[in-house]
Amino acid sequence: KVYLELCRETGDNDGQGSAAFALASAYQQTGDIASAVTHLEAFIDLAQGTGQVRSQAEACNSLGVIHNKQGDARSAVHYFERFFELARSLGDRALTDKARTNLGIARGNLVMGAYVQVVANDLSALLKWKNRRAAFAEVAPRK
């Protein structure tokens, strides 16, 4: 925390970013998820300001993982979509594949409740979806 404050006082954006990312990791390991999210969001802002696309991508991935673990699929999808776009802009195939996989998992988690509901309670909607490959959102019950 002291290093972060020193970097803020001296205007060292790279140092602030490094400190924010390190603090986020430490908070995550100690279970203080709210502080980890706060520091990762600050890190994204700093990395964006200095044009560090790979760092932004890593932070978006970390935030997506945190939100996915917390059961907040909508936020996870948001961060994984950003991660995917950033990874694609870098042209890094391995990073893009990782982003695509994480995004697919989060999107699956987003519709899982509706899917289970259809499977358990609405056979005709399930068959419609399977036979015509209609978008799942068209047959899923509305909340």
HUGIMO-V301806 format. One record per residue. N is the residue number from 1. PHI is phi in radians with two decimals (999 if undefined). PSI is psi as a letter, one per 20 degrees, with the letter a starting at -180 (* if undefined). Layout:
# HUGIMO-V301806
n = (N & N)
phi = (PHI & PHI)
psi = (PSI & PSI)
This chain:
# HUGIMO-V301806
n = (1 & 2 & 3 & 4 & 5 & 6 & 7 & 8 & 9 & 10 & 11 & 12 & 13 & 14 & 15 & 16 & 17 & 18 & 19 & 20 & 21 & 22 & 23 & 24 & 25 & 26 & 27 & 28 & 29 & 30 & 31 & 32 & 33 & 34 & 35 & 36 & 37 & 38 & 39 & 40 & 41 & 42 & 43 & 44 & 45 & 46 & 47 & 48 & 49 & 50 & 51 & 52 & 53 & 54 & 55 & 56 & 57 & 58 & 59 & 60 & 61 & 62 & 63 & 64 & 65 & 66 & 67 & 68 & 69 & 70 & 71 & 72 & 73 & 74 & 75 & 76 & 77 & 78 & 79 & 80 & 81 & 82 & 83 & 84 & 85 & 86 & 87 & 88 & 89 & 90 & 91 & 92 & 93 & 94 & 95 & 96 & 97 & 98 & 99 & 100 & 101 & 102 & 103 & 104 & 105 & 106 & 107 & 108 & 109 & 110 & 111 & 112 & 113 & 114 & 115 & 116 & 117 & 118 & 119 & 120 & 121 & 122 & 123 & 124 & 125 & 126 & 127 & 128 & 129 & 130 & 131 & 132 & 133 & 134 & 135 & 136 & 137 & 138 & 139 & 140 & 141 & 142 & 143)
phi = (999 & -1.11 & -1.08 & -1.06 & -1.13 & -1.07 & -1.16 & -1.11 & -1.11 & -1.63 & 1.29 & -1.49 & -1.15 & -1.10 & -1.13 & -1.07 & -1.10 & -1.07 & -1.15 & -1.10 & -1.18 & -1.13 & -1.13 & -1.07 & -1.10 & -1.12 & -1.10 & -1.10 & -1.19 & -1.56 & 1.57 & -1.54 & -1.17 & -1.06 & -1.20 & -1.08 & -1.09 & -1.02 & -1.26 & -1.19 & -1.14 & -1.12 & -1.09 & -1.06 & -1.05 & -1.16 & -1.15 & -1.14 & -1.15 & -1.83 & 1.28 & -1.57 & -1.15 & -1.08 & -1.14 & -1.05 & -1.06 & -1.07 & -1.19 & -1.09 & -1.07 & -1.05 & -1.16 & -1.08 & -1.10 & -1.04 & -1.14 & -1.12 & -1.12 & -1.42 & 1.49 & -1.70 & -1.12 & -1.10 & -1.18 & -1.05 & -1.04 & -0.98 & -1.24 & -1.21 & -1.13 & -1.10 & -1.01 & -1.07 & -1.11 & -1.15 & -1.11 & -1.10 & -1.15 & -1.40 & 1.27 & -1.61 & -1.09 & -1.11 & -1.16 & -1.13 & -1.10 & -1.09 & -1.13 & -1.07 & -1.12 & -1.10 & -1.12 & -1.09 & -1.10 & -1.14 & -1.13 & -1.10 & -1.11 & -1.12 & -1.77 & -1.01 & -1.05 & -1.16 & -1.09 & -1.08 & -1.08 & -1.15 & -1.06 & -1.39 & -2.23 & -2.43 & -1.06 & -1.14 & -1.17 & -1.10 & -1.14 & -1.04 & -1.12 & -1.22 & -1.29 & -1.81 & 0.93 & -1.07 & -1.00 & -0.99 & -1.07 & -1.29 & -1.88 & -1.22 & -1.15 & -1.40 & -1.74)
psi = (h & g & g & g & g & g & h & g & h & i & k & n & h & g & g & g & g & g & g & g & g & g & h & g & g & g & h & g & h & i & j & m & h & g & h & g & g & g & h & h & h & h & g & g & g & g & h & g & h & j & k & n & g & h & g & g & g & g & g & g & g & g & h & g & g & g & h & g & h & i & j & m & h & g & h & g & g & g & h & h & g & g & g & g & g & g & g & h & h & i & j & o & g & g & h & g & g & g & g & g & g & h & g & g & g & g & h & g & h & h & j & g & g & h & g & h & g & g & g & h & i & m & h & h & h & g & h & g & g & h & g & i & k & q & p & h & h & h & i & q & q & q & *)
